[in-house]
Amino acid sequence: MSGRPTVSARFFSKIESIGNKLPEPIVLFFILAIVVIVASVIAAGQGLTVIHPATGKELPIRSLMSSEGIVFIFTHMLSNFTGFAPLGLVLSMLIGVGLAERVGLLESVVKRTILNAPKPLITTAVVFAGIMMNIASDASMVVLPPLAALVFMSVGRNPIAGLMAGFASAGAGFTANLVIAGTDALLSGISTEAAKAVSTNMQVTPVDNWYFNIVSVFVLTIVGVLITEKVVEPRLGKYEGKTKTMTHREPVLETRALRNAGITALVYLVAIVTIVVWPDSPLRNAEGGIIPSPFLKGIIPIILFFFVAVGMAYGITLGLIKNSKDLTKYMSEAISDMSGYIVLIFFCSQFIAYFNWSHLGTWIAVNGADFLKDIHFDGLAVILGYCVFTALLNFLIPSGSAKWALEAPVFVPMFMQLGYHPAFIQLAYRVADSSTNIVTPLSPYFVVILSMMKEYDQKAGMGTMIALLLPYTLAFLGSWLILLFIFFTLGLPIGPGIYPMM
């Protein structure tokens, strides 16, 4: 873009400048751990105490620099890390989903879904596929947008509109899905850890936001289509740049691989359903129900083996998996991509453990909740205010898991004191965080999509991209806040047996 930058471009450039001054998440958690240590020393020196909301027992703030605290730091460092709930859940999910992504199954499904759609429904197919593809985690924000751009171009539409629709649906719609995804496992683990500050028996499972997520898929698909066709495409106008062609694998072989993967998926699902409905099934509870049940508690291994099975069927048919070494290679590559996350969790787990052991988390939660009650700022208003806060914070800390690890130890116990279920608090966080994923310049995928857009329009810049994506952010966030209001007001379940209030 030439001439003086627009107001929006200058604004977001300032945010990027401020955000770049923040340390890396690993360093940030290290600093926060030091802050907690110092705060615990000061609070303990002041003799602060708190009444535990569940037990009624008076708890003193414990200094991490006392003899007891130093022993805790050194003797629990490894258990804090290995026992951190999200670690095993996420890595387990990634073994299966990563295999399916590495052999190309997820990409192939997306291409077939979009290309087989009637022309009037192409936008719907792109947006729906983008939302659903978050099961592949961040890979969806890199794989889908360029494919969507090529599909739009192939039918004579502006490829930048396809690029934006693909990125917006995969990024801003990141938390919605019809199935349980890795994000559900990751965030529920952090929520469970945070909820222990109030109730040691409270557990947030990966299915606790499922019903809300299912409704969100259809609502966001409609909203995404309207924004694309009524706002973004008219602004872009007719595309007159250079064209590209979409490359394909051998059609017959790919079709056979997809067929085998589909058959495997069907057989697997029939087997699971049969086991669950079988009389006296060990996967049901003592009363014969499934809420709660071993089936729901074991949903992660069930999903893991599902993706391993369909990924193997697809890879074997294409000749990508010839033996156990190939299978191990693809799984290992998927886990190796998580090395940074594993290091991050080491420091994150220490921070949360220090926060809980010192009782600072309980103290802040109880006093914060009392303050909100004293000023009569409760009900849904406090949740909506929290959503706005999280949406803005995303401009400085784009990592969803890192940000929730920061917020959960404070807000989950605090809002639990107001009667909210931790799964509903987690849900409020997810919708706010997802909505602004696509417009924060600090996101590594923002830069990737910007470079893709420049392939179609060399003059396009950051302001152009933000101006095209901002309508998606505002529309998705607004739609989600309305859904939150509806579920809260009507008392609808947000997951199996889970309601907004405890």
C-alpha positions as CSV (number, residue, x, y, z in Angstrom):
1,M,0.0,0.0,0.0
2,S,1.2,3.5,-0.8
3,G,0.8,6.9,0.9
4,R,0.0,7.5,4.5
5,P,-0.9,4.4,6.5
6,T,-4.6,4.1,7.5
7,V,-5.6,4.6,11.1
8,S,-6.2,0.8,11.5
9,A,-2.8,0.0,10.0
10,R,-1.1,2.5,12.4
11,F,-3.1,1.1,15.4
12,F,-2.2,-2.5,14.8
13,S,1.4,-1.6,14.1
14,K,1.6,-0.1,17.5
15,I,0.1,-3.2,19.0
16,E,2.7,-5.3,17.2
17,S,5.5,-3.0,18.5
18,I,4.2,-3.4,22.1
19,G,3.7,-7.1,21.7
20,N,7.2,-7.7,20.4
21,K,8.6,-6.2,23.6
22,L,7.0,-9.0,25.6
23,P,9.3,-12.0,26.4
24,E,8.7,-15.4,24.9
25,P,6.0,-17.5,26.7
26,I,8.7,-19.7,28.3
27,V,10.5,-16.7,29.8
28,L,7.1,-15.1,30.7
29,F,6.2,-18.1,32.8
30,F,9.6,-18.1,34.4
31,I,9.1,-14.5,35.4
32,L,5.6,-15.1,36.7
33,A,6.9,-18.0,38.8
34,I,9.4,-15.6,40.4
35,V,6.6,-13.1,40.9
36,V,4.5,-15.7,42.7
37,I,7.5,-16.6,44.9
38,V,8.0,-13.0,45.9
39,A,4.3,-12.4,46.4
40,S,4.0,-15.5,48.6
41,V,6.9,-14.2,50.8
42,I,5.2,-10.8,51.2
43,A,1.7,-12.2,51.8
44,A,3.0,-14.7,54.3
45,G,4.9,-12.0,56.1
46,Q,1.6,-10.0,56.4
47,G,0.0,-13.0,57.9
48,L,-2.8,-13.2,55.2
49,T,-5.2,-16.1,55.4
50,V,-8.3,-17.2,53.5
51,I,-11.3,-19.4,54.3
52,H,-11.4,-22.3,51.8
53,P,-14.8,-22.1,50.2
54,A,-15.3,-25.9,50.1
55,T,-14.0,-27.0,53.5
56,G,-14.5,-23.8,55.5
57,K,-10.9,-24.3,56.8
58,E,-8.7,-21.2,57.3
59,L,-5.7,-21.4,55.1
60,P,-2.6,-19.3,55.6
61,I,-0.7,-17.9,52.6
62,R,2.5,-20.1,52.5
63,S,5.9,-18.6,51.6
64,L,7.7,-20.4,48.8
65,M,11.0,-19.3,50.4
66,S,10.2,-20.9,53.7
67,S,11.8,-24.3,54.5
68,E,8.6,-26.0,53.6
69,G,8.3,-24.0,50.4
70,I,11.9,-24.7,49.2
71,V,11.4,-28.4,49.8
72,F,8.2,-28.2,47.8
73,I,9.9,-26.5,44.9
74,F,12.7,-29.0,44.5
75,T,10.9,-32.2,45.4
76,H,7.8,-31.6,43.3
77,M,9.4,-30.0,40.2
78,L,9.3,-33.2,38.2
79,S,5.8,-34.3,39.4
80,N,4.5,-30.8,38.7
81,F,5.6,-31.4,35.1
82,T,4.8,-35.0,34.5
83,G,1.5,-34.8,36.4
84,F,0.3,-31.7,34.6
85,A,-3.0,-32.8,33.1
86,P,-2.8,-31.2,29.6
87,L,0.6,-32.8,28.8
88,G,-0.5,-36.4,28.4
89,L,-3.8,-35.5,26.9
90,V,-2.4,-33.3,24.1
91,L,0.5,-35.6,23.2
92,S,-1.8,-38.6,23.1
93,M,-4.3,-36.8,20.8
94,L,-1.4,-35.7,18.5
95,I,-0.2,-39.2,17.9
96,G,-3.4,-40.0,16.1
97,V,-4.3,-36.7,14.5
98,G,-0.7,-36.0,13.6
99,L,-0.5,-39.4,11.8
100,A,-3.7,-38.5,9.8
101,E,-2.3,-35.1,8.9
102,R,1.2,-36.3,8.0
103,V,-0.1,-38.9,5.5
104,G,-2.3,-36.3,3.9
105,L,-5.7,-37.7,4.9
106,L,-7.0,-34.4,6.4
107,E,-5.9,-32.4,3.4
108,S,-7.5,-34.9,1.0
109,V,-10.8,-34.8,2.9
110,V,-10.9,-31.0,2.8
111,K,-10.1,-30.9,-1.0
112,R,-12.8,-33.4,-1.8
113,T,-15.4,-31.7,0.5
114,I,-14.8,-28.3,-1.2
115,L,-14.4,-29.5,-4.8
116,N,-17.4,-31.7,-4.8
117,A,-19.7,-29.0,-3.5
118,P,-22.1,-27.3,-6.0
119,K,-20.8,-23.8,-7.0
120,P,-23.5,-22.0,-5.0
121,L,-22.4,-23.9,-1.9
122,I,-18.6,-23.5,-2.3
123,T,-18.4,-20.8,0.3
124,T,-20.4,-22.9,2.8
125,A,-18.1,-25.9,2.1
126,V,-14.9,-23.7,2.7
127,V,-16.2,-22.2,5.9
128,F,-17.6,-25.5,7.3
129,A,-14.3,-27.4,6.4
130,G,-12.3,-24.6,8.0
131,I,-14.2,-24.8,11.3
132,M,-14.1,-28.6,11.3
133,M,-10.4,-28.9,10.3
134,N,-9.3,-27.4,13.7
135,I,-9.2,-31.0,14.7
136,A,-5.7,-30.8,13.1
137,S,-4.9,-28.0,15.4
138,D,-2.8,-25.2,14.0
139,A,-2.2,-27.1,10.8
140,S,-5.7,-26.1,9.6
141,M,-4.6,-22.4,9.4
142,V,-1.9,-23.3,7.0
143,V,-3.4,-26.1,4.9
144,L,-6.9,-24.9,4.2
145,P,-6.5,-21.2,3.2
146,P,-4.4,-21.7,0.0
147,L,-6.7,-24.6,-1.0
148,A,-9.7,-22.4,-0.6
149,A,-8.1,-19.6,-2.7
150,L,-7.4,-22.1,-5.5
151,V,-11.0,-23.4,-5.4
152,F,-12.4,-19.8,-5.5
153,M,-10.2,-19.1,-8.5
154,S,-11.2,-22.2,-10.3
155,V,-14.8,-21.1,-10.4
156,G,-14.0,-17.5,-11.4
157,R,-14.2,-15.9,-8.0
158,N,-11.6,-13.7,-6.2
159,P,-9.0,-16.1,-4.7
160,I,-8.2,-13.6,-1.9
161,A,-11.8,-14.0,-0.7
162,G,-11.3,-17.7,-0.5
163,L,-8.0,-17.2,1.3
164,M,-9.7,-15.0,3.9
165,A,-12.7,-17.3,4.3
166,G,-10.4,-20.3,4.8
167,F,-8.2,-18.5,7.3
168,A,-11.0,-16.9,9.2
169,S,-13.0,-20.1,9.6
170,A,-10.0,-22.1,10.7
171,G,-8.6,-19.4,13.0
172,A,-11.6,-17.5,14.4
173,G,-13.7,-20.7,14.4
174,F,-11.0,-22.6,16.1
175,T,-12.9,-23.7,19.2
176,A,-16.0,-25.1,17.4
177,N,-16.3,-28.6,16.1
178,L,-18.7,-31.5,15.8
179,V,-16.2,-33.9,17.4
180,I,-13.8,-33.7,20.3
181,A,-10.5,-32.1,19.3
182,G,-7.1,-31.6,20.8
183,T,-8.1,-28.2,22.0
184,D,-10.8,-29.7,24.2
185,A,-8.2,-32.0,25.8
186,L,-5.7,-29.2,26.3
187,L,-7.9,-26.6,27.8
188,S,-10.0,-29.0,30.0
189,G,-6.7,-30.2,31.6
190,I,-5.7,-26.7,32.5
191,S,-9.2,-25.9,33.8
192,T,-9.2,-29.0,36.0
193,E,-5.8,-27.9,37.5
194,A,-7.1,-24.4,38.2
195,A,-10.4,-25.6,39.7
196,K,-8.6,-27.6,42.3
197,A,-8.0,-24.3,44.2
198,V,-11.7,-24.4,45.1
199,S,-12.6,-28.1,44.9
200,T,-10.1,-30.9,44.6
201,N,-12.9,-33.2,43.3
202,M,-13.9,-30.9,40.4
203,Q,-13.0,-32.2,37.0
204,V,-13.5,-30.6,33.6
205,T,-13.5,-33.2,30.8
206,P,-12.9,-32.8,27.1
207,V,-16.6,-33.2,26.3
208,D,-17.8,-30.5,28.7
209,N,-18.2,-27.9,26.0
210,W,-19.4,-30.3,23.3
211,Y,-23.0,-29.3,22.9
212,F,-22.2,-25.6,22.7
213,N,-19.5,-26.4,20.1
214,I,-21.9,-28.4,18.0
215,V,-24.4,-25.5,17.8
216,S,-21.5,-23.1,17.2
217,V,-20.4,-25.0,14.0
218,F,-23.7,-24.3,12.3
219,V,-24.1,-20.7,13.5
220,L,-20.6,-19.7,12.5
221,T,-20.9,-21.4,9.2
222,I,-23.9,-19.3,8.3
223,V,-22.2,-16.1,9.7
224,G,-19.0,-16.9,7.8
225,V,-20.8,-17.4,4.5
226,L,-22.7,-14.1,4.9
227,I,-19.5,-12.1,5.8
228,T,-17.6,-13.6,2.8
229,E,-20.3,-13.1,0.2
230,K,-21.9,-9.8,1.5
231,V,-18.9,-8.0,2.9
232,V,-15.5,-9.3,1.8
233,E,-16.1,-10.3,-1.8
234,P,-17.9,-7.0,-2.8
235,R,-15.0,-5.0,-1.3
236,L,-12.4,-7.0,-3.2
237,G,-14.2,-6.9,-6.5
238,K,-13.3,-8.9,-9.6
239,Y,-9.9,-10.6,-9.6
240,E,-7.7,-9.7,-12.5
241,G,-4.3,-11.1,-11.4
242,K,-2.3,-14.2,-12.4
243,T,-4.0,-17.5,-12.0
244,K,-2.8,-20.8,-10.6
245,T,-3.9,-24.4,-11.0
246,M,-4.6,-27.0,-8.3
247,T,-2.3,-30.0,-8.2
248,H,-3.7,-33.5,-7.4
249,R,-2.5,-37.0,-6.5
250,E,-3.5,-39.8,-8.8
251,P,-7.3,-39.5,-8.6
252,V,-8.0,-43.2,-8.7
253,L,-5.5,-44.0,-6.0
254,E,-6.6,-41.1,-3.8
255,T,-10.2,-42.1,-4.1
256,R,-9.4,-45.7,-3.2
257,A,-7.4,-44.4,-0.1
258,L,-10.3,-42.2,1.0
259,R,-12.7,-45.1,0.5
260,N,-10.6,-47.5,2.7
261,A,-10.2,-44.8,5.3
262,G,-14.0,-44.3,5.3
263,I,-14.7,-48.0,5.6
264,T,-12.2,-48.2,8.5
265,A,-13.9,-45.2,10.2
266,L,-17.3,-46.8,9.9
267,V,-16.1,-50.2,11.2
268,Y,-14.4,-48.5,14.1
269,L,-17.4,-46.4,15.1
270,V,-19.8,-49.4,14.8
271,A,-17.4,-51.4,17.1
272,I,-17.4,-48.6,19.7
273,V,-21.1,-48.1,19.6
274,T,-21.6,-51.9,19.9
275,I,-19.4,-52.0,23.0
276,V,-21.1,-49.0,24.6
277,V,-24.7,-50.3,24.1
278,W,-23.9,-53.9,24.9
279,P,-25.6,-55.1,28.1
280,D,-23.5,-54.6,31.2
281,S,-20.9,-52.7,29.1
282,P,-17.8,-51.8,31.2
283,L,-17.9,-48.4,29.4
284,R,-21.1,-47.4,31.1
285,N,-21.7,-46.4,34.7
286,A,-23.2,-48.6,37.4
287,E,-26.7,-47.4,36.5
288,G,-26.2,-48.2,32.8
289,G,-25.8,-44.5,31.7
290,I,-23.0,-42.7,30.0
291,I,-23.1,-39.4,31.9
292,P,-20.7,-39.8,33.6
293,S,-19.1,-43.0,32.6
294,P,-15.8,-44.7,31.7
295,F,-16.7,-44.0,28.1
296,L,-16.6,-40.3,28.5
297,K,-13.5,-40.4,30.8
298,G,-11.8,-42.5,28.1
299,I,-12.8,-40.5,25.1
300,I,-9.2,-39.4,24.4
301,P,-7.8,-42.9,23.8
302,I,-10.9,-43.7,21.8
303,I,-10.3,-40.7,19.5
304,L,-6.6,-41.4,19.4
305,F,-7.1,-45.0,18.1
306,F,-9.7,-43.8,15.6
307,F,-7.3,-41.5,13.9
308,V,-4.5,-44.1,14.0
309,A,-6.8,-46.6,12.3
310,V,-8.1,-44.3,9.5
311,G,-4.6,-42.7,9.0
312,M,-3.1,-46.1,8.6
313,A,-5.8,-47.2,6.2
314,Y,-5.2,-44.1,4.1
315,G,-1.4,-44.3,4.2
316,I,-1.1,-48.0,3.5
317,T,-3.4,-47.6,0.4
318,L,-1.2,-44.8,-0.9
319,G,2.0,-46.7,-0.2
320,L,3.2,-44.1,2.3
321,I,3.1,-46.7,5.1
322,K,4.8,-49.9,4.1
323,N,5.9,-51.1,7.5
324,S,6.0,-50.3,11.2
325,K,9.0,-48.0,10.7
326,D,7.0,-45.7,8.4
327,L,4.2,-45.7,10.9
328,T,6.6,-44.8,13.7
329,K,8.2,-42.1,11.6
330,Y,4.9,-40.2,11.0
331,M,3.9,-40.4,14.6
332,S,7.3,-39.2,15.8
333,E,7.3,-36.3,13.4
334,A,3.9,-35.2,14.8
335,I,5.2,-35.3,18.3
336,S,8.5,-33.6,17.4
337,D,6.5,-30.5,16.3
338,M,5.4,-30.3,19.9
339,S,8.9,-29.9,21.4
340,G,8.3,-26.2,22.1
341,Y,5.0,-26.9,23.7
342,I,6.6,-29.5,26.0
343,V,9.2,-27.1,27.2
344,L,6.5,-24.4,27.7
345,I,4.5,-26.8,29.8
346,F,7.5,-27.5,32.1
347,F,7.6,-23.8,33.1
348,C,3.8,-23.4,33.0
349,S,3.3,-26.3,35.3
350,Q,5.7,-24.9,37.9
351,F,3.9,-21.5,37.8
352,I,0.5,-23.1,38.4
353,A,1.8,-25.4,41.1
354,Y,3.5,-22.5,43.0
355,F,0.3,-20.5,42.6
356,N,-1.9,-23.2,44.1
357,W,0.5,-24.5,46.8
358,S,1.0,-21.0,48.3
359,H,-2.8,-20.5,48.4
360,L,-2.4,-17.3,46.5
361,G,-4.9,-18.6,43.9
362,T,-7.5,-19.3,46.6
363,W,-6.9,-16.0,48.3
364,I,-7.3,-14.0,45.0
365,A,-10.4,-16.1,44.0
366,V,-12.2,-15.7,47.2
367,N,-11.4,-12.0,47.7
368,G,-12.0,-11.2,44.0
369,A,-15.4,-12.9,44.1
370,D,-16.3,-11.1,47.3
371,F,-15.4,-7.8,45.6
372,L,-17.6,-8.5,42.6
373,K,-20.4,-9.4,44.9
374,D,-19.9,-6.2,47.0
375,I,-20.2,-4.0,43.9
376,H,-23.1,-6.2,42.6
377,F,-21.2,-7.0,39.4
378,D,-22.3,-10.5,38.8
379,G,-24.6,-12.5,36.6
380,L,-23.8,-12.8,32.9
381,A,-22.4,-9.2,32.8
382,V,-19.2,-10.3,34.5
383,I,-18.7,-13.2,32.0
384,L,-19.3,-10.8,29.0
385,G,-16.8,-8.4,30.5
386,Y,-14.3,-11.2,30.9
387,C,-14.8,-12.2,27.2
388,V,-13.9,-8.6,26.1
389,F,-10.8,-8.7,28.3
390,T,-9.6,-12.0,26.8
391,A,-10.3,-10.9,23.2
392,L,-8.1,-7.8,23.7
393,L,-5.4,-9.7,25.5
394,N,-5.1,-11.9,22.5
395,F,-3.4,-9.0,20.7
396,L,-0.5,-9.3,23.1
397,I,-0.4,-13.0,23.9
398,P,-1.6,-15.0,20.8
399,S,-0.9,-18.5,22.2
400,G,-4.3,-19.8,23.3
401,S,-2.8,-22.5,25.6
402,A,-0.3,-20.1,27.2
403,K,-3.0,-17.4,27.8
404,W,-5.4,-19.9,29.4
405,A,-2.6,-21.2,31.6
406,L,-2.2,-17.6,32.7
407,E,-5.9,-16.8,33.2
408,A,-7.3,-20.0,34.5
409,P,-5.6,-20.1,37.9
410,V,-7.2,-16.7,38.6
411,F,-10.5,-16.6,36.8
412,V,-11.7,-20.2,37.2
413,P,-11.6,-20.2,41.0
414,M,-12.9,-16.6,41.1
415,F,-15.9,-17.3,38.9
416,M,-16.5,-20.6,40.7
417,Q,-17.1,-18.6,43.8
418,L,-19.9,-16.8,41.9
419,G,-21.5,-20.2,41.1
420,Y,-20.3,-20.6,37.5
421,H,-19.2,-24.1,36.4
422,P,-15.5,-24.1,35.4
423,A,-16.5,-25.6,32.0
424,F,-18.6,-22.5,31.3
425,I,-15.8,-20.2,32.3
426,Q,-13.5,-22.2,30.0
427,L,-16.1,-21.8,27.3
428,A,-16.2,-18.0,27.7
429,Y,-12.5,-17.9,27.4
430,R,-12.5,-20.1,24.2
431,V,-15.0,-18.0,22.3
432,A,-13.2,-14.7,23.1
433,D,-9.7,-16.2,22.3
434,S,-10.8,-17.8,19.0
435,S,-12.5,-14.7,17.7
436,T,-9.4,-12.5,17.6
437,N,-7.0,-15.3,16.6
438,I,-7.0,-14.0,13.0
439,V,-6.4,-10.3,13.5
440,T,-3.4,-10.3,15.9
441,P,-0.2,-9.5,14.0
442,L,1.7,-11.4,16.7
443,S,0.3,-14.7,15.4
444,P,2.8,-16.6,13.3
445,Y,0.0,-17.7,10.9
446,F,-1.0,-14.1,10.3
447,V,2.4,-13.5,8.6
448,V,2.1,-16.7,6.6
449,I,-1.4,-15.8,5.2
450,L,-0.2,-12.3,4.5
451,S,2.6,-13.7,2.3
452,M,0.1,-15.9,0.5
453,M,-2.2,-12.9,-0.1
454,K,0.8,-11.0,-1.7
455,E,1.0,-13.8,-4.3
456,Y,-2.3,-12.6,-5.6
457,D,-1.9,-8.8,-4.8
458,Q,1.6,-7.4,-4.4
459,K,0.2,-4.1,-3.0
460,A,-1.7,-5.8,-0.2
461,G,-0.4,-5.1,3.3
462,M,-1.2,-5.7,6.9
463,G,-3.9,-3.1,7.0
464,T,-5.6,-4.6,4.0
465,M,-5.6,-8.1,5.6
466,I,-6.9,-6.8,8.9
467,A,-9.6,-4.8,7.2
468,L,-10.7,-8.0,5.4
469,L,-10.6,-10.2,8.5
470,L,-12.0,-7.8,11.1
471,P,-15.6,-8.3,10.0
472,Y,-15.2,-12.0,10.7
473,T,-13.8,-11.3,14.1
474,L,-16.6,-9.0,15.1
475,A,-19.3,-11.2,13.6
476,F,-18.0,-14.4,15.2
477,L,-17.5,-12.8,18.6
478,G,-20.9,-11.2,18.5
479,S,-22.6,-14.4,17.5
480,W,-20.8,-16.3,20.2
481,L,-21.8,-13.8,22.9
482,I,-25.4,-14.1,21.8
483,L,-25.1,-17.9,22.1
484,L,-23.6,-17.6,25.6
485,F,-26.5,-15.4,26.6
486,I,-29.0,-17.9,25.2
487,F,-27.4,-20.9,26.9
488,F,-27.0,-19.1,30.2
489,T,-30.5,-17.5,30.3
490,L,-32.3,-20.7,29.3
491,G,-30.0,-22.9,31.5
492,L,-29.2,-25.2,28.5
493,P,-26.5,-27.8,28.9
494,I,-23.2,-26.9,27.3
495,G,-21.9,-30.5,27.5
496,P,-23.1,-33.9,28.7
497,G,-24.6,-33.2,32.1
498,I,-22.8,-29.8,32.3
499,Y,-24.7,-26.5,32.8
500,P,-23.5,-22.9,33.0
501,M,-24.1,-22.8,36.8
502,M,-22.9,-25.4,39.3
